[in-house]
C-alpha cells in the first residue's frame, strides 16, 4: 500500500516557488496556502486565484491509485 500524499503539506513546501504546467510550460507561482485553498499566481491572474485543496487532494489520490490522471480531471482540479 502506498503512502498517502498530503496535498496541503506538499503545497506548503512549494510556497514562493514557481512550478510549470505540463502541457504548455506556463509558470504558476504558489503564493500561499489558506485553510481550504492554495492561492496560485498565473499569467492570467498575477494577483493569484484560489484553488480548493479538496479538488487537488482528490486528483492526487486518483493519480496515486490509478497511476495516471485524465487531463480533464487535472484541469477541473485546478480550475475549480
N, CA and C atoms as an extended XYZ file, in Angstrom:
240
Properties=species:S:1:pos:R:3:atomname:S:1:resname:S:1:resid:I:1 pbc="F F F"
N         0.851       -1.195        0.000 N   UNK     1
C         0.000        0.000        0.000 CA  UNK     1
C         0.891        1.251        0.000 C   UNK     1
N         0.564        2.185       -0.857 N   UNK     2
C         1.351        3.408       -0.964 CA  UNK     2
C         0.963        4.408        0.114 C   UNK     2
N         1.936        5.181        0.521 N   UNK     3
C         1.703        6.243        1.494 CA  UNK     3
C         0.892        7.362        0.832 C   UNK     3
N        -0.077        7.877        1.535 N   UNK     4
C        -0.909        8.955        1.001 CA  UNK     4
C        -0.123       10.264        0.966 C   UNK     4
N        -0.204       10.946       -0.146 N   UNK     5
C         0.434       12.253       -0.286 CA  UNK     5
C        -0.542       13.302        0.231 C   UNK     5
N        -0.114       14.096        1.185 N   UNK     6
C        -0.952       15.143        1.756 CA  UNK     6
C        -0.794       16.409        0.922 C   UNK     6
N        -1.850       16.804        0.232 N   UNK     7
C        -1.806       17.957       -0.668 CA  UNK     7
C        -1.390       19.224        0.077 C   UNK     7
N        -1.979       19.469        1.234 N   UNK     8
C        -1.660       20.682        1.992 CA  UNK     8
C        -0.174       20.730        2.340 C   UNK     8
N         0.335       19.662        2.882 N   UNK     9
C         1.729       19.614        3.294 CA  UNK     9
C         2.655       19.831        2.090 C   UNK     9
N         2.339       19.172        0.997 N   UNK    10
C         3.175       19.319       -0.201 CA  UNK    10
C         3.118       20.749       -0.735 C   UNK    10
N         1.933       21.312       -0.818 N   UNK    11
C         1.792       22.672       -1.341 CA  UNK    11
C         2.437       23.705       -0.428 C   UNK    11
N         2.377       23.496        0.876 N   UNK    12
C         3.049       24.414        1.800 CA  UNK    12
C         4.553       24.432        1.544 C   UNK    12
N         5.109       23.301        1.122 N   UNK    13
C         6.546       23.254        0.825 CA  UNK    13
C         6.881       23.995       -0.466 C   UNK    13
N         5.873       24.322       -1.256 N   UNK    14
C         6.081       24.998       -2.538 CA  UNK    14
C         5.793       26.499       -2.494 C   UNK    14
N         5.373       27.021       -1.343 N   UNK    15
C         5.054       28.448       -1.246 CA  UNK    15
C         6.293       29.267       -1.633 C   UNK    15
N         6.060       30.230       -2.531 N   UNK    16
C         7.135       31.083       -3.010 CA  UNK    16
C         7.866       30.526       -4.217 C   UNK    16
N         7.541       29.318       -4.605 N   UNK    17
C         8.212       28.682       -5.737 CA  UNK    17
C         7.336       28.740       -6.986 C   UNK    17
N         7.983       28.636       -8.125 N   UNK    18
C         7.279       28.604       -9.397 CA  UNK    18
C         7.308       27.181       -9.931 C   UNK    18
N         6.142       26.702      -10.322 N   UNK    19
C         6.032       25.407      -10.982 CA  UNK    19
C         5.441       25.668      -12.364 C   UNK    19
N         5.595       24.729      -13.270 N   UNK    20
C         5.172       24.940      -14.651 CA  UNK    20
C         4.126       23.913      -15.063 C   UNK    20
N         3.167       24.359      -15.877 N   UNK    21
C         2.151       23.447      -16.376 CA  UNK    21
C         2.821       22.403      -17.262 C   UNK    21
N         2.248       21.216      -17.263 N   UNK    22
C         2.824       20.130      -18.057 CA  UNK    22
C         2.673       20.359      -19.553 C   UNK    22
N         1.511       20.840      -19.956 N   UNK    23
C         1.239       20.920      -21.389 CA  UNK    23
C         1.898       22.103      -22.089 C   UNK    23
N         1.912       23.262      -21.451 N   UNK    24
C         2.409       24.468      -22.139 CA  UNK    24
C         3.579       25.138      -21.429 C   UNK    24
N         4.046       24.532      -20.360 N   UNK    25
C         5.166       25.079      -19.594 CA  UNK    25
C         4.930       26.528      -19.153 C   UNK    25
N         3.697       26.812      -18.745 N   UNK    26
C         3.362       28.145      -18.240 CA  UNK    26
C         3.675       28.215      -16.752 C   UNK    26
N         4.240       29.333      -16.295 N   UNK    27
C         4.611       29.445      -14.883 CA  UNK    27
C         3.403       29.655      -13.975 C   UNK    27
N         3.441       29.016      -12.831 N   UNK    28
C         2.439       29.176      -11.777 CA  UNK    28
C         3.204       29.328      -10.467 C   UNK    28
N         3.003       30.429       -9.790 N   UNK    29
C         3.716       30.682       -8.531 CA  UNK    29
C         2.758       30.425       -7.370 C   UNK    29
N         3.200       29.607       -6.437 N   UNK    30
C         2.399       29.295       -5.256 CA  UNK    30
C         2.582       30.447       -4.269 C   UNK    30
N         1.514       31.209       -4.033 N   UNK    31
C         1.605       32.376       -3.162 CA  UNK    31
C         1.415       32.039       -1.688 C   UNK    31
N         0.372       31.254       -1.410 N   UNK    32
C         0.105       30.898       -0.008 CA  UNK    32
C        -0.917       29.766        0.041 C   UNK    32
N        -0.988       29.145        1.205 N   UNK    33
C        -1.980       28.112        1.459 CA  UNK    33
C        -2.875       28.628        2.570 C   UNK    33
N        -4.181       28.620        2.310 N   UNK    34
C        -5.145       29.056        3.318 CA  UNK    34
C        -5.775       27.816        3.950 C   UNK    34
N        -6.807       28.027        4.723 N   UNK    35
C        -7.471       26.911        5.396 CA  UNK    35
C        -7.974       25.854        4.423 C   UNK    35
N        -8.531       26.302        3.288 N   UNK    36
C        -9.128       25.338        2.361 CA  UNK    36
C        -8.694       25.490        0.909 C   UNK    36
N        -7.661       26.301        0.657 N   UNK    37
C        -7.239       26.529       -0.727 CA  UNK    37
C        -5.753       26.864       -0.800 C   UNK    37
N        -5.225       26.746       -1.996 N   UNK    38
C        -3.885       27.247       -2.301 CA  UNK    38
C        -4.095       28.401       -3.274 C   UNK    38
N        -3.388       29.491       -3.059 N   UNK    39
C        -3.527       30.653       -3.923 CA  UNK    39
C        -2.355       30.629       -4.906 C   UNK    39
N        -2.718       30.603       -6.207 N   UNK    40
C        -1.737       30.422       -7.273 CA  UNK    40
C        -1.777       31.621       -8.219 C   UNK    40
N        -0.604       32.216       -8.447 N   UNK    41
C        -0.490       33.304       -9.423 CA  UNK    41
C        -0.150       32.709      -10.779 C   UNK    41
N        -0.878       33.163      -11.798 N   UNK    42
C        -0.639       32.714      -13.171 CA  UNK    42
C        -0.449       33.927      -14.060 C   UNK    42
N        -0.156       33.689      -15.322 N   UNK    43
C        -0.042       34.811      -16.259 CA  UNK    43
C        -1.368       35.550      -16.380 C   UNK    43
N        -2.472       34.824      -16.328 N   UNK    44
C        -3.795       35.441      -16.441 CA  UNK    44
C        -4.252       36.081      -15.139 C   UNK    44
N        -3.775       35.562      -14.009 N   UNK    45
C        -4.175       36.066      -12.684 CA  UNK    45
C        -2.929       36.277      -11.824 C   UNK    45
N        -2.157       37.337      -12.116 N   UNK    46
C        -0.903       37.542      -11.386 CA  UNK    46
C        -1.088       37.809       -9.892 C   UNK    46
N        -2.272       38.280       -9.501 N   UNK    47
C        -2.556       38.504       -8.081 CA  UNK    47
C        -2.926       37.232       -7.346 C   UNK    47
N        -3.157       36.166       -8.091 N   UNK    48
C        -3.463       34.871       -7.501 CA  UNK    48
C        -4.941       34.541       -7.517 C   UNK    48
N        -5.209       33.262       -7.669 N   UNK    49
C        -6.563       32.729       -7.619 CA  UNK    49
C        -6.549       31.513       -6.708 C   UNK    49
N        -7.609       31.352       -5.882 N   UNK    50
C        -7.646       30.188       -5.000 CA  UNK    50
C        -8.028       28.916       -5.754 C   UNK    50
N        -7.372       27.831       -5.392 N   UNK    51
C        -7.694       26.507       -5.907 CA  UNK    51
C        -8.007       25.653       -4.686 C   UNK    51
N        -9.176       25.052       -4.657 N   UNK    52
C        -9.621       24.287       -3.496 CA  UNK    52
C        -8.713       23.088       -3.224 C   UNK    52
N        -8.250       22.984       -1.976 N   UNK    53
C        -7.377       21.875       -1.604 CA  UNK    53
C        -8.052       20.523       -1.797 C   UNK    53
N        -9.338       20.444       -1.559 N   UNK    54
C       -10.066       19.188       -1.725 CA  UNK    54
C        -9.996       18.671       -3.146 C   UNK    54
N       -10.089       19.566       -4.103 N   UNK    55
C       -10.005       19.166       -5.512 CA  UNK    55
C        -8.599       18.654       -5.848 C   UNK    55
N        -7.598       19.333       -5.316 N   UNK    56
C        -6.221       18.905       -5.559 CA  UNK    56
C        -5.964       17.561       -4.882 C   UNK    56
N        -6.446       17.407       -3.641 N   UNK    57
C        -6.247       16.142       -2.934 CA  UNK    57
C        -6.911       14.996       -3.686 C   UNK    57
N        -8.110       15.222       -4.198 N   UNK    58
C        -8.802       14.182       -4.974 CA  UNK    58
C        -8.011       13.786       -6.212 C   UNK    58
N        -7.447       14.774       -6.905 N   UNK    59
C        -6.651       14.481       -8.102 CA  UNK    59
C        -5.387       13.704       -7.740 C   UNK    59
N        -4.718       14.091       -6.653 N   UNK    60
C        -3.519       13.374       -6.209 CA  UNK    60
C        -3.869       11.941       -5.834 C   UNK    60
N        -4.944       11.772       -5.073 N   UNK    61
C        -5.349       10.427       -4.653 CA  UNK    61
C        -5.624        9.529       -5.862 C   UNK    61
N        -6.280       10.088       -6.850 N   UNK    62
C        -6.584        9.307       -8.054 CA  UNK    62
C        -5.316        8.972       -8.829 C   UNK    62
N        -4.394        9.926       -8.915 N   UNK    63
C        -3.125        9.680       -9.593 CA  UNK    63
C        -2.343        8.565       -8.902 C   UNK    63
N        -2.279        8.609       -7.586 N   UNK    64
C        -1.563        7.574       -6.835 CA  UNK    64
C        -2.252        6.222       -7.001 C   UNK    64
N        -3.573        6.215       -6.916 N   UNK    65
C        -4.333        4.967       -7.018 CA  UNK    65
C        -4.250        4.342       -8.402 C   UNK    65
N        -4.429        5.168       -9.445 N   UNK    66
C        -4.545        4.650      -10.810 CA  UNK    66
C        -3.251        4.733      -11.618 C   UNK    66
N        -2.294        5.510      -11.133 N   UNK    67
C        -1.033        5.658      -11.849 CA  UNK    67
C        -1.073        6.654      -12.989 C   UNK    67
N        -2.227        7.254      -13.200 N   UNK    68
C        -2.386        8.275      -14.232 CA  UNK    68
C        -3.624        9.093      -13.914 C   UNK    68
N        -3.750       10.205      -14.591 N   UNK    69
C        -4.928       11.045      -14.400 CA  UNK    69
C        -5.298       11.633      -15.751 C   UNK    69
N        -6.567       11.683      -15.992 N   UNK    70
C        -7.055       12.262      -17.262 CA  UNK    70
C        -6.813       13.755      -17.255 C   UNK    70
N        -6.335       14.318      -18.366 N   UNK    71
C        -6.075       15.759      -18.399 CA  UNK    71
C        -7.269       16.607      -17.969 C   UNK    71
N        -8.481       16.198      -18.340 N   UNK    72
C        -9.655       16.980      -17.966 CA  UNK    72
C        -9.845       16.966      -16.452 C   UNK    72
N        -9.539       15.876      -15.801 N   UNK    73
C        -9.647       15.813      -14.336 CA  UNK    73
C        -8.662       16.760      -13.686 C   UNK    73
N        -7.441       16.798      -14.184 N   UNK    74
C        -6.435       17.675      -13.628 CA  UNK    74
C        -6.843       19.128      -13.838 C   UNK    74
N        -7.334       19.452      -15.022 N   UNK    75
C        -7.795       20.805      -15.306 CA  UNK    75
C        -8.948       21.187      -14.391 C   UNK    75
N        -9.899       20.285      -14.190 N   UNK    76
C       -11.012       20.550      -13.284 CA  UNK    76
C       -10.515       20.766      -11.862 C   UNK    76
N        -9.511       20.015      -11.454 N   UNK    77
C        -8.984       20.138      -10.095 CA  UNK    77
C        -8.393       21.505       -9.853 C   UNK    77
N        -7.697       22.025      -10.821 N   UNK    78
C        -7.026       23.299      -10.594 CA  UNK    78
C        -7.821       24.509      -11.032 C   UNK    78
N        -8.818       24.323      -11.867 N   UNK    79
C        -9.578       25.482      -12.323 CA  UNK    79
C       -10.870       25.686      -11.550 C   UNK    79
N       -11.249       24.721      -10.755 N   UNK    80
C       -12.446       24.874       -9.940 CA  UNK    80
C       -13.666       24.588      -10.708 C   UNK    80
